[in-house]
Amino acid sequence: MTSQSPEGAAVPPCPEDHLTAVQRAILDVDEAIIRLEERARHELTRAVVEKYLCADGTSKALANWAMQPLPTLWPVVASLTATVTVAGEDPDAARARGREEIRAAVTARFGPQTELLHLRTAISPPADGQQVWGAQASVTVQFGTKAVTRDGAIVNTNRLSQGTQDNVTLDVDQDGPRRIGNPIILTTELDPDTDAPITANPRPAAETVASLDDDTAREVLALRRSQLALTQAAIRTTTLMFVRSVHHVETVYERADVFLTGLGLAPLPRAYRIDLHATVDVLMIADTMADALTRCWQADQVAELPTAPRLDTDKPRLLPEAVHLGNHVWRQTFEHTMRAWIRDAADLDTARAQGVAAAADYLMRLRPPTQPVVTVTAVSPEPVIDHLLDPATD
């Protein structure tokens, strides 16, 4: 867009090479913010369409990131005038033809789910010697329109309600829609390419920063950088919290990693996965084997589990028989299955040793056992996505 000089000559847009380094840096950050928001909305919309995420929770996340929520379907009742010229041998035939064409045009304009609540047609007589009639109808239509806000639904309604559709001229009621209902959440009806499009070149125009003096430009740059950093941190924290909430879904880790890296954020932490099996012997005082087993289960249920930040543990399995050692002393064996997630290990052997040590330390603090026997059952030869994530630190 060009401006006008006092003499009336067009002034070309300000090129970026006339900007200071700070002004260009503001444009860089603004472009990064736009790309981040567009990519985040696009990918989350696609996940909703694929029924991987729920639409309501996704819109809340976007709102928490100060981004536009997903579009919803707004039920609208609107009034408009439709006119068309039709051929007919008499007024009744012309009226019927006009109603048919207006009904078809309105349905094509507003969508197949459109309902005509009211359609009253008037006929204008043809010119002498002709059989072309003018049909004018007052139409009340009920339909749904996709929009982010109520104001957006009104804009869509006014846009759809005027213009030409299949030779039928539509004119919106100047008072606007009669009624707009509560929005309906959409899922598979969304389209990432149209409802959350990605701009090919989102860089703001140079004119947006050209008038900033040096001090103001530096303040604006600091604010923009802070905004970008806070949004990136919020996206990452929300993503990790979601992963933790559905950690039992194996594919969530890979999808979250692809989502974050697609936004230009750091990938999820990597760690060696060490699968472990351990047996622990526990001594119990009891009169019978049944009493010993009962006491073991009771002790296991009330024990306060120690923290094991690098271990993912399954519920222990109690072997079905206890061994009587004499003098009312019984030895009961527990089996444990665990996974250790070892970060920052120099190599696989180091990670394996750290996993075994972590498991042994955990079991020694779990209950007063004899020395646990820990064996490695499987390892990841290379670091994989760590499944033990902390939104506060990761």
N, C-alpha and C positions, 0 to 999 in steps of 0.2 A: 504494500500500500504506500503510495507516495503522498507527500504533503505539498502545499502550495507556497511559493515565495510571495513576498508583497507585490511583486510584479506579475504574479499569476503563473510563473513558470513552474513546472513540476520539479520537485527536489528528490533525487534518488535516495533510496534507503541508505542508512549509514553502514558502510562496510566494517567488518570486524577489525581490519588492520588499522582503523582509526581509534580503536579502543586501547585503554591501558591494560597492563597485564592483570591487574586486579579485576577489572571489568570483564575481561575474557574468562577469568577464573570463575566468576559468578555464573556466566553462561554455561561453563562446563558442569558446575554443580547442579544448576537448574535442569540441564539435560539429563544428568544422572538420576535426579529425583523423578523426572517424568518417566524415564525408561524403567526405573524400579517399580513405580506404581502401575504402569501399564502391563509389564510382564507379570507382576504378582496377581493382578485382577484376571489376566488372561489365563494363567495356569490354574488358579483356583476355580474359575468358571468351568474350565475343562474337567477338573476333578469332580465338580458337582454334576456335570452332565454324565460323567461316567459312574455316578452314584458312589464315588469313593468318599466324598465329603457331603455333609448335609448343608443345604442352602442357608438355613437360618444361622447356624454356627459360623459359616463362612462370611456372611454379611456382617456379623458381629465382630469377627476378627478384622475385616477390612475397615470397619468403623473405628476400631481401636487403633488402627494404624493411620487414622485421619484420611482414609481413602473412601471413594464412593462405594456403597454397598452394591450387591447384585441387583439387577432389574427385577421387578415383580410385575405381576399382571393386575392392572387396575380395571375393575368393572366400571364401564361408563355408559350413561344414558345421555344422548345428545339429540338436539333438534337441528334439522337442516332443510334447505329447499333444493329440490331437484327439478331441472327442466330439460326437456328433450323434444325434438320434432319427430313426428311419426306419420306414416301414411295410414289412411283408413277410409272406408267407404262412408262411414257415418260416425257421429260422436261416440257411440258406445264402443264401436270397434277401435277407434282411436284411443279412447280411454283405456281399454283393456290392453292394447299394445303398449301404450305409454307406461302403465303400471308394471307390465312384464319387464320392459327394458330398464326402468328405474330400479326395480327390485334386484335384477341381475347386476346392475352397475354398483349398487350399494353393497351387495354381498361381495362382489369382486374387490371393492375398495376397502372394506373393513374386515374381510376375512370370512371363511366358511362357517364360523361359529356365530356369525352376526344374527341377531333377532330383530325383525322389524315390528316394533310395538304399535306403530301408527303409520298409515299411508293413505293420505287423502289426495286425490288427483282431480285437477280442474283442466278443462279443455278449451283452448282458444280456437275460434273458427278459422278455417283456411282462407287464403286469398282467393279471389274470384277465379273460377276455372281450375282450381288445384284441389288435390286431396291430401295435402300435407297439413297436419294439425300441430298446434303447440300444446304439449302436455306439461303441466306444472304441478308438483306434488309437495305437500308438507309431510316430512318424514321424521319420525322419532325412532331412533335406532339404539339398540343395546349391543355392546361389543366389549372386548377386552383389549387393552393396549399395554405394551411393555414399556415401563419407565422406571427410573430410579426413585423419583419423588412424585408427589401429587402435582406439583407445577409442571413437571415433565409430561405427565399424563394429559394435562390440559393443553399443552403445546402440541402434543401428538394428535389430540382430538381435533383441534382447530386446523392443523395441517391436512388431516385426512378429509375433513368436512368441506373443503373447498378445492375447486379445480375441475378438471374434466376426466371422466371415466367412461370409456366406451360410448362417446358422443353424448353422454349425459353430463350436464353442467351442475356441479354441487356448490352450494353456498352455505356457509356455517351460520348458525344463529349467533348474532353479535353478543348475546348475553352469555355465551359459553355453554359448557355442558350443564345439563339439568342436574345431574347427580353423578358423583364419583364414589364408588364403594370402597371398602377396605381392601388393601392389596392382598393378592394371593401369591404364595411362594411358588416359584418355578424351579424345575430341576432339568429334566431332559429337554424341555422346550427352549432352554437357553442355547445360544450359539456363541462360542468364544470369539469368533472372528467379527461378529457384528455387535455383540453385547459387551465385549471387552476387547476392542481392537487395539492393535499395536501400531503406532505411528511410524512410518518409514524414516522420517527425519524430524524428531521432536525438539530440535534445538531452538530455543527462543530467539527472537529477532534481536539484532544488536541495539536497536533503538530503545529496548527496555532498560538498558543500563547506561546508555551513552551520556545521559545528563547527570550521572552521579559523580560528585566530587570525590577526591581520594579518601577522605576520612569516612564519608558515608559509604563508599564502595567497600572499604575494609570492614565496616560494621555489618553490612549486608552479607558479605562473604562469610563472615564468622557465623552469622545466624543460619545461613543456608547449609553450611557444613555441619552445624549442630543438628539441624533438622534431618539431614541425610543420615547422620550417624545414629540418631535416636530411632528413626524409622527402621534402619537395618537391624538394630539391636532388638526392637520390638518384634519384627518378623521372625528373627532367629529364636527368640525366647518362646513365642507362641508355637512355632513349629516343634521345638523340642518338648514343650508341654504336651502337645498333641501326640507326639510319638510315644511318650511315656504312658499316656492314657490308653493307647491301643497297642502296647508293646507286644501283645500276643500275636498280632498280625505281622507275619514275617516280612511281607513286602513293604511295610510302612517305612522301614529304615532306608531302603534304596530309593523310594519315591521322595522321601524328605530330603535325601542327599541331592538328588537330581534337581529338586525344586530350589534348594538354597544355592547351588552352584549356578543354576540357570539365571538367578538374580544377581550373580556376581559376588555372592557371599562365600565365606569359607565353607568347605565341606564338613560333614560330621567327623568327629575324631575317629582315628583308626586305632585298633588294638589287635594283638594276637589273641585268638580264642583258644583256650586250653580246656578240653573236656576231661573231667576228672571223675574217678570212682574211688570211694573211701569206705573202709570198714572201721568201726569203733566198738571196742569192747567196754561195757559198763558193768560194774559190780553192784549187785543189789542184795540186801538182806531180806529174806522172806522164808516162809515155812514150806511153800510149795512152788512148783513151776508156774502154775496159774497166777499165784499171788505175785511172783516175780515179774511176769509179763504185765500184769495190771499196774504194778508200781512203775515199771518202765514207761508205759504209755502216759500215766498221770504226770510223771516227772517231765516227759517230753512236751506235754501240752501246756504246763504252767511255766516252763523255763522261759526266761527273758532272753531272746536271741541276741547275741552280740552283733555289732555292726560289722559288715564285711563289704566295704565299698567296691571292691574289685571282684566280688563273687556273685554269681547268680545261682541260687540253690533251689533244688526240688525238695519236696517233702521227704524226709528220711523214711526208709522201709525197715521195719522191725522183723528180724528173722524169726521164724515160727517157734523155735525151740531155744530154751535156756539151758546152760550147762551147770549142774550142781557141783560146787567145789568143796562141799562139806561145811559143817557148822553153820547151816542156814545161809550160806553165801552162794549166790548164783551169778553166773556171767552171761550177760545178754549182749548180742551183737546187733548193731545198727549198720545199715548200708546207706550211703549218701551219694547222690549224683549232683555234680556241680560243674559250673563253667566259670573259669577265670578269664577276665578280660585285662590283658596286660598291655599298658601303653608305655611308650618310650623305652622299650627293651632294645638292647643293642642288636640282638639276633634271636633266632627261634629257641636256641638252647637256654639262653638267659630267661626268656619268657616262660619256658617250660618249668625251669627251676623256681621262678617267682610264683607261678601258679600253684605248684605243689606246696611251697612254703606258706602261701596265703591260706590254702585249704587246711593244712595241718594246724596253723595258728587258730583258725576259726573253730575247728573241731575241739581243740584243747580248751577253748573258752566256752564252748557250748554246754558241756557237762563234764564232770570229773572222770575222764576215761583213762584207759591205758593208752599208750602211744598209738595214734591212728595210723593205719596203713593206707597210703594214698598212691594211686596209680593213674597214669595218664592214658586215656582211651582214644583221644583224637586231638589233633591240633590243626590250626590253619597255617599253612606254610608261609603265607604272607599276611601282613596286617589287614583286617577287614573292618567294616563299620562297627564301632563299639556299641553294644546294646545297653550298656549302663551309662546313661546320659544324665547330666545335671544341668537343667536350664539356667541355673544361676552362674555356672562357671564355663559351660561349654557353648 
